[in-house]
Amino acid sequence: MEIEAKIVTNGTVTTPKGFTAGALACGIKDEGQLDLGILYSQVPCVAAGVFTTNKIKAAPVVLSEKSLGNGKAQAVVVNAGCANACTNTQGDKDAAGMALLAAAKLDLEADDIVVASTGVIGVNLPMDLVKRGISDVDLTREGGHDLSLAIMTTDSRPKEVAVEVGGIKIGGIAKGAGMIHPNMATMLSFITTDADVDPEFLSKVLKRAVDKTFNMISVDGDTSTNDMVIVLANGLAGKPNPKQFEAALEAVCTYLAKCIAGDGEGCTRLIEVKIETAKTPEEARIAARTVASSTLVKTAMHSGDPNWGRIIAAIGRSGADIVESKVELYLNDVCILKESLFPPHDEIEQITGDQVFIRVCLNLGNGQATAWGCDLSEEYVTINSEYTT
């Protein structure tokens, strides 16, 4: 989708009009690390959300999905270091408690608060620390940057962006580096806009954007219990052009999704997989997602091994229609396979650089899709073999 939006320098989730945020270290993570924050709009917002498809859902996911049923919200309270998942009735009480504490601080109703958590599963929230932290958070126009840090777990860097188009702004932050796979892959994303939009439109364009972006990334094949993408629209900048708005929202989601894929635990390379001329768009999506999440492709890309056979094999098992003689394959714009003709493996140069671009033309129709992943390294195993110890 074409977009004429421009990137806002140093943009973040508080770039749109009327939004403030703040974060602090309340002691859930290691001492001194930001781990709790609030995002707030000075006026009520139209809101929409997309949540994990995992059948085991964390208490804040269940609560927030329910509270967003009316299409409204005005604030988000979020913690990192503890997922508040698989914590039984105490977890439900703690999630509701976070909403009540944030509502009291902001003079709102509990149903106006979206609650999010990320971190270790099966651990109860230290609510005495959370209570004190929520009370002490200082909200500012620049606070989005601190909030982007506070939601990190194994992330190596914050993920934030803002764009402007047609007089309106859209800003967003995200976290995610592991337990990432298409199907709302552990990730959180909070997006704000000062556009005036109705709830039904916002819900539709968010789902379409998520389907093309966050649901097209994979780090390790695991879908979390806590994933959510939330959009708050406060209307302070007026009504947008609908097509421009949707394109800008998709651009923000694409940027954040690529940041997540490129920051996969232990990764050294971002992998972009573009499938063209598939029979249908859905078959292109299936093929792109399969290649991006293939363990064999990801390990080959770690060492820069141009083992194109793994890519073709992944497409062949993806479920998409494929005619071998029609397939064209390009690695970093170098043609590897066309009309069943390909160079010997020892004549293909090793892949270098921190990004790998895989393009496959199936020559069966007009379907196309792009997915993002990363290489799989020894460091990924180290991180995840010691996550709770």
C-alpha positions as CSV (number, residue, x, y, z in Angstrom):
1,M,0.0,0.0,0.0
2,E,1.4,3.4,-1.0
3,I,2.0,5.9,1.7
4,E,3.2,9.5,1.8
5,A,3.8,9.6,5.5
6,K,7.1,10.9,6.9
7,I,9.0,9.6,9.8
8,V,9.0,11.9,12.8
9,T,12.5,12.4,14.2
10,N,12.9,10.8,17.6
11,G,9.2,9.7,17.4
12,T,7.6,7.4,19.9
13,V,4.2,6.5,21.3
14,T,3.7,9.9,22.9
15,T,4.4,11.8,19.7
16,P,0.7,12.2,18.7
17,K,-1.2,15.0,20.5
18,G,-2.6,14.5,23.9
19,F,-0.5,11.5,25.0
20,T,1.9,11.2,27.9
21,A,3.7,8.3,29.5
22,G,6.2,7.4,32.1
23,A,8.1,4.5,33.6
24,L,10.2,3.5,36.6
25,A,12.1,0.7,38.2
26,C,9.8,-0.8,40.8
27,G,11.9,-3.9,41.5
28,I,10.2,-6.6,39.4
29,K,13.3,-6.9,37.1
30,D,16.9,-6.6,38.3
31,E,17.6,-3.6,40.4
32,G,17.6,-0.4,38.5
33,Q,16.0,-1.6,35.4
34,L,12.8,0.1,34.2
35,D,10.0,-2.4,34.5
36,L,6.6,-0.7,35.0
37,G,5.0,2.1,33.1
38,I,1.8,3.9,32.1
39,L,0.6,5.3,28.8
40,Y,-2.2,7.9,29.1
41,S,-4.4,10.1,26.9
42,Q,-5.7,13.4,28.2
43,V,-9.1,12.6,26.6
44,P,-11.0,9.3,26.1
45,C,-10.0,7.2,23.1
46,V,-11.5,4.9,20.6
47,A,-9.6,1.7,21.1
48,A,-9.0,-1.6,19.4
49,G,-6.8,-4.6,20.2
50,V,-5.6,-7.9,18.8
51,F,-4.6,-10.6,21.2
52,T,-2.7,-13.9,21.4
53,T,-4.3,-17.0,19.8
54,N,-2.7,-19.2,22.4
55,K,-5.4,-21.1,24.4
56,I,-3.4,-20.4,27.5
57,K,-4.0,-16.7,28.1
58,A,-2.4,-14.6,30.8
59,A,-4.7,-12.8,33.2
60,P,-4.0,-9.3,31.7
61,V,-4.9,-10.6,28.3
62,V,-8.3,-11.9,29.4
63,L,-9.0,-8.7,31.4
64,S,-8.0,-6.3,28.6
65,E,-9.8,-8.3,25.9
66,K,-13.0,-8.0,27.9
67,S,-12.5,-4.3,28.8
68,L,-12.0,-3.4,25.2
69,G,-15.3,-4.9,24.2
70,N,-16.9,-1.4,24.2
71,G,-14.2,0.0,21.9
72,K,-13.0,2.5,24.4
73,A,-9.9,3.0,26.6
74,Q,-7.8,5.9,27.9
75,A,-4.7,4.4,29.4
76,V,-2.4,1.4,29.5
77,V,-0.5,0.1,32.5
78,V,2.2,-2.5,31.8
79,N,4.9,-4.3,33.6
80,A,7.9,-6.4,32.5
81,G,9.7,-9.2,34.4
82,C,6.5,-11.2,35.3
83,A,4.0,-12.4,32.8
84,N,1.2,-13.0,35.4
85,A,0.3,-16.1,33.3
86,C,-0.7,-19.5,34.8
87,T,-1.3,-17.8,38.1
88,N,-4.9,-18.9,38.7
89,T,-7.4,-16.7,40.5
90,Q,-4.6,-14.7,42.2
91,G,-3.4,-13.7,38.8
92,D,-6.9,-12.4,37.9
93,K,-7.1,-10.4,41.1
94,D,-3.6,-8.9,40.4
95,A,-4.5,-7.9,36.9
96,A,-7.7,-6.3,38.1
97,G,-5.7,-4.7,40.9
98,M,-3.3,-3.1,38.4
99,A,-6.3,-1.6,36.5
100,L,-7.8,-0.3,39.8
101,L,-4.5,1.3,40.9
102,A,-4.0,3.0,37.6
103,A,-7.6,4.2,37.4
104,A,-7.3,5.7,40.9
105,K,-4.1,7.5,39.9
106,L,-5.6,8.9,36.7
107,D,-9.1,9.5,38.0
108,L,-10.6,7.0,35.5
109,E,-12.8,3.9,35.7
110,A,-11.0,0.5,35.8
111,D,-12.7,-0.4,32.4
112,D,-10.8,2.6,30.9
113,I,-7.4,0.8,31.6
114,V,-5.7,-1.7,29.4
115,V,-3.5,-4.0,31.4
116,A,-0.4,-5.8,30.0
117,S,2.4,-7.9,31.4
118,T,5.4,-9.7,30.0
119,G,8.1,-11.9,31.6
120,V,8.4,-15.3,33.3
121,I,5.3,-17.5,33.3
122,G,4.0,-19.0,36.5
123,V,5.1,-16.3,38.9
124,N,2.8,-14.0,40.9
125,L,3.2,-10.3,40.6
126,P,4.8,-8.6,43.6
127,M,1.8,-6.3,44.1
128,D,3.3,-4.3,46.9
129,L,6.0,-3.2,44.5
130,V,3.5,-2.7,41.7
131,K,1.2,-0.6,43.9
132,R,4.0,1.7,44.9
133,G,5.3,1.9,41.4
134,I,2.0,2.9,39.8
135,S,1.6,5.6,42.4
136,D,5.1,7.0,41.7
137,V,5.1,7.0,37.9
138,D,5.6,10.5,36.5
139,L,3.8,11.1,33.1
140,T,5.4,13.4,30.6
141,R,5.3,14.1,26.8
142,E,8.7,12.6,26.4
143,G,7.9,9.6,28.6
144,G,7.3,7.3,25.6
145,H,11.0,6.6,25.3
146,D,11.2,5.4,28.9
147,L,8.1,3.3,28.4
148,S,9.7,1.6,25.4
149,L,12.6,0.6,27.7
150,A,10.3,-0.5,30.6
151,I,8.5,-3.2,28.5
152,M,11.7,-4.9,27.4
153,T,12.7,-8.4,28.6
154,T,15.4,-10.1,26.5
155,D,15.2,-7.3,24.0
156,S,18.7,-5.8,23.2
157,R,17.2,-2.4,22.3
158,P,14.0,-0.4,22.4
159,K,11.6,-0.4,19.5
160,E,9.7,2.8,18.8
161,V,8.6,4.9,15.8
162,A,6.2,7.7,14.8
163,V,4.9,8.9,11.4
164,E,2.9,11.9,10.2
165,V,0.5,12.0,7.3
166,G,-2.3,14.4,6.4
167,G,-2.0,16.3,9.6
168,I,-2.3,13.3,11.9
169,K,0.4,11.4,13.7
170,I,0.7,7.7,14.6
171,G,3.3,6.5,17.1
172,G,4.1,3.1,18.5
173,I,6.4,1.1,20.7
174,A,6.9,-2.7,20.8
175,K,8.8,-5.4,22.7
176,G,9.7,-8.9,21.6
177,A,12.8,-11.0,21.0
178,G,11.8,-14.5,21.9
179,M,8.7,-16.7,21.9
180,I,7.8,-15.0,18.6
181,H,5.9,-16.8,15.8
182,P,3.1,-15.9,13.4
183,N,-0.3,-15.9,15.2
184,M,0.3,-12.7,17.3
185,A,3.7,-13.5,18.0
186,T,6.3,-12.8,23.6
187,M,5.4,-9.5,22.1
188,L,3.6,-6.4,23.1
189,S,2.9,-3.3,21.0
190,F,1.1,-0.1,21.9
191,I,0.2,2.3,19.2
192,T,-1.4,5.8,19.5
193,T,-2.9,8.3,17.2
194,D,-4.5,11.7,17.3
195,A,-6.8,10.8,14.4
196,D,-10.6,10.9,14.8
197,V,-11.8,7.4,13.8
198,D,-14.8,5.3,14.7
199,P,-14.3,2.0,16.6
200,E,-15.4,-0.3,13.8
201,F,-13.0,1.2,11.3
202,L,-10.1,1.2,13.8
203,S,-10.7,-2.5,14.6
204,K,-10.8,-3.5,10.9
205,V,-7.7,-1.6,9.9
206,L,-5.7,-2.8,12.9
207,K,-6.6,-6.5,12.2
208,R,-5.6,-6.0,8.5
209,A,-2.3,-4.3,9.5
210,V,-1.5,-7.0,12.1
211,D,-2.2,-9.7,9.6
212,K,0.4,-8.3,7.2
213,T,3.0,-7.4,9.8
214,F,3.1,-8.8,13.3
215,N,1.6,-12.1,12.1
216,M,4.3,-12.4,9.5
217,I,7.3,-12.6,11.8
218,S,9.0,-15.6,13.4
219,V,12.0,-15.9,15.7
220,D,11.6,-19.4,17.2
221,G,8.2,-20.9,16.4
222,D,6.5,-20.3,19.8
223,T,3.4,-18.1,20.4
224,S,3.2,-16.5,23.8
225,T,0.5,-16.4,26.4
226,N,0.7,-12.6,26.7
227,D,0.8,-11.1,23.2
228,M,-1.3,-8.1,22.4
229,V,-1.3,-5.1,20.0
230,I,-3.4,-2.1,21.3
231,V,-4.3,1.1,19.4
232,L,-5.6,4.2,21.1
233,A,-7.1,7.0,19.0
234,N,-8.0,10.3,20.8
235,G,-9.2,12.3,17.8
236,L,-7.4,15.6,18.8
237,A,-6.1,16.1,15.2
238,G,-9.3,15.6,13.4
239,K,-10.5,13.1,10.8
240,P,-7.9,11.5,8.5
241,N,-8.1,10.3,5.0
242,P,-9.1,6.6,5.6
243,K,-6.7,5.2,3.0
244,Q,-3.8,7.3,4.2
245,F,-4.5,6.4,7.8
246,E,-4.6,2.7,7.1
247,A,-1.3,2.9,5.1
248,A,0.4,4.8,7.8
249,L,-0.8,2.4,10.5
250,E,0.5,-0.5,8.4
251,A,3.8,1.3,8.0
252,V,4.2,1.7,11.8
253,C,3.3,-1.9,12.3
254,T,5.8,-3.0,9.6
255,Y,8.6,-1.0,11.2
256,L,8.0,-2.4,14.6
257,A,7.5,-6.0,13.4
258,K,10.8,-5.8,11.5
259,C,12.5,-4.5,14.7
260,I,11.2,-7.5,16.6
261,A,12.4,-10.0,14.0
262,G,15.8,-8.2,13.7
263,D,16.2,-8.3,17.5
264,G,15.5,-12.0,17.9
265,E,17.3,-13.6,20.8
266,G,21.0,-14.2,19.8
267,C,20.4,-13.3,16.1
268,T,22.9,-11.7,13.8
269,R,20.8,-11.3,10.7
270,L,17.3,-10.1,9.7
271,I,15.8,-12.4,7.1
272,E,13.2,-10.9,4.7
273,V,11.2,-13.4,2.6
274,K,9.1,-12.1,-0.2
275,I,6.9,-14.5,-2.2
276,E,5.7,-13.2,-5.6
277,T,3.3,-14.5,-8.2
278,A,1.7,-17.2,-6.0
279,K,-1.6,-18.6,-7.0
280,T,-3.4,-16.5,-4.3
281,P,-2.3,-14.0,-1.6
282,E,-3.1,-16.5,1.1
283,E,-0.8,-19.1,-0.5
284,A,1.9,-16.4,-0.7
285,R,1.5,-15.8,3.0
286,I,1.7,-19.5,3.8
287,A,4.9,-19.9,1.8
288,A,6.6,-16.8,3.1
289,R,5.8,-17.7,6.8
290,T,7.1,-21.3,6.3
291,V,10.4,-20.1,4.9
292,A,10.9,-17.4,7.5
293,S,10.2,-19.9,10.3
294,S,12.2,-22.8,8.9
295,T,14.8,-23.9,11.4
296,L,17.1,-25.2,8.6
297,V,16.8,-22.0,6.7
298,K,17.5,-19.9,9.8
299,T,20.6,-22.0,10.7
300,A,21.9,-21.7,7.2
301,M,21.5,-18.0,7.3
302,H,23.5,-17.8,10.5
303,S,26.7,-18.9,8.8
304,G,25.8,-17.2,5.5
305,D,25.4,-20.6,3.8
306,P,23.5,-20.0,0.5
307,N,21.8,-23.4,0.8
308,W,18.9,-22.7,-1.5
309,G,17.7,-26.3,-1.4
310,R,16.4,-25.6,2.2
311,I,14.3,-22.7,0.9
312,I,12.8,-24.6,-1.9
313,A,12.0,-27.6,0.4
314,A,10.3,-25.2,2.8
315,I,8.1,-23.8,0.1
316,G,7.3,-27.3,-1.1
317,R,6.0,-28.4,2.3
318,S,4.2,-25.1,3.0
319,G,0.9,-26.1,1.4
320,A,1.1,-23.5,-1.3
321,D,0.8,-24.7,-4.9
322,I,4.2,-25.0,-6.6
323,V,5.4,-26.1,-10.0
324,E,9.1,-26.8,-9.8
325,S,9.9,-25.8,-13.3
326,K,8.3,-22.4,-12.8
327,V,10.1,-21.4,-9.6
328,E,12.6,-18.5,-9.6
329,L,14.7,-17.9,-6.5
330,Y,16.9,-14.9,-5.7
331,L,19.2,-14.4,-2.7
332,N,20.1,-10.8,-2.1
333,D,19.0,-10.0,-5.7
334,V,21.3,-12.7,-7.2
335,C,19.3,-15.2,-9.3
336,I,20.0,-18.7,-8.0
337,L,17.3,-20.7,-9.7
338,K,15.3,-20.1,-12.9
339,E,13.6,-22.5,-15.3
340,S,15.1,-25.4,-13.3
341,L,18.6,-24.1,-14.0
342,F,20.9,-23.4,-11.1
343,P,24.6,-22.9,-10.5
344,P,26.5,-25.6,-8.5
345,H,26.6,-24.9,-4.7
346,D,30.3,-24.2,-4.7
347,E,29.9,-21.4,-7.2
348,I,27.4,-19.4,-5.1
349,E,29.0,-16.8,-2.9
350,Q,28.6,-16.9,0.9
351,I,26.0,-14.5,2.2
352,T,27.4,-11.5,4.1
353,G,25.9,-8.5,5.9
354,D,23.3,-8.2,8.6
355,Q,20.3,-8.6,6.3
356,V,19.3,-11.4,4.0
357,F,16.7,-10.9,1.3
358,I,15.0,-14.0,-0.1
359,R,12.7,-13.5,-3.1
360,V,10.8,-16.3,-4.7
361,C,8.6,-16.0,-7.8
362,L,6.2,-19.0,-8.2
363,N,4.7,-17.7,-11.5
364,L,1.3,-19.2,-10.8
365,G,-0.8,-16.0,-10.2
366,N,-0.8,-12.6,-8.6
367,G,-0.5,-13.4,-4.9
368,Q,2.3,-11.8,-2.9
369,A,3.4,-11.5,0.7
370,T,6.4,-10.7,2.8
371,A,7.5,-12.3,6.1
372,W,10.4,-11.6,8.4
373,G,12.6,-13.7,10.6
374,C,16.2,-14.0,11.8
375,D,19.0,-16.5,11.9
376,L,19.2,-19.1,14.7
377,S,22.4,-19.0,16.7
378,E,24.2,-20.7,19.6
379,E,23.4,-17.6,21.7
380,Y,19.6,-18.3,21.3
381,V,20.1,-21.7,22.9
382,T,22.2,-20.2,25.7
383,I,19.6,-17.5,26.5
384,N,16.7,-19.9,26.6
385,S,18.4,-22.7,28.5
386,E,19.1,-20.3,31.4
387,Y,16.0,-18.1,31.2
388,T,14.7,-18.7,34.8
389,T,18.1,-19.8,36.4
